[in-house]
């Protein structure tokens, strides 16, 4: 009980829901829209 997970859902336009475990159920709380931005190897300028 009480475990939490935030995971991006969607392809280009995504939402970031919070899933909280309560017993055998997962309760979903929508948090915010977002976009995936991949990491790029190299130095920061």
N, C-alpha and C positions, 0 to 999 in steps of 0.2 A: 504494500500500500504506500502511496505517496510518491512513487517513482515518476519522473518527468522526462519528456523527450521533446525537443524542438527539431523539426525536420522540414526542409524545403520540399514542397509538392508542386508539380507542374513542369513544363518544358522551358519556355522562354519567359513568360510572365509567371511568377511563382507566388505562393502564399506561404507564410511561416506559421503553422499552427503549433500550439503547445498541447501535447497529449499527457494527461495525468492519470495514473493508474489508481483506481478505487476498487479494491477487491479483485474480481475477475473482469471488470469493465475498464475501458479506456475512455475518458471524457476529453473531448476536443475543444480547445479554446482558440479561436482565430486571433492571431496577434497582429500581423502586418503583411502587406504585399511586398514583394522584393524581386530582385533579379540575381541570377547566378553570375559571378565574375570569377573566371578561372585564374589561378595563380600563374605567374610567368616567372620562369627561372632567370636569374641575373641580378645585377646590382641595382640598388635604388639610387636614382640620380637626385 
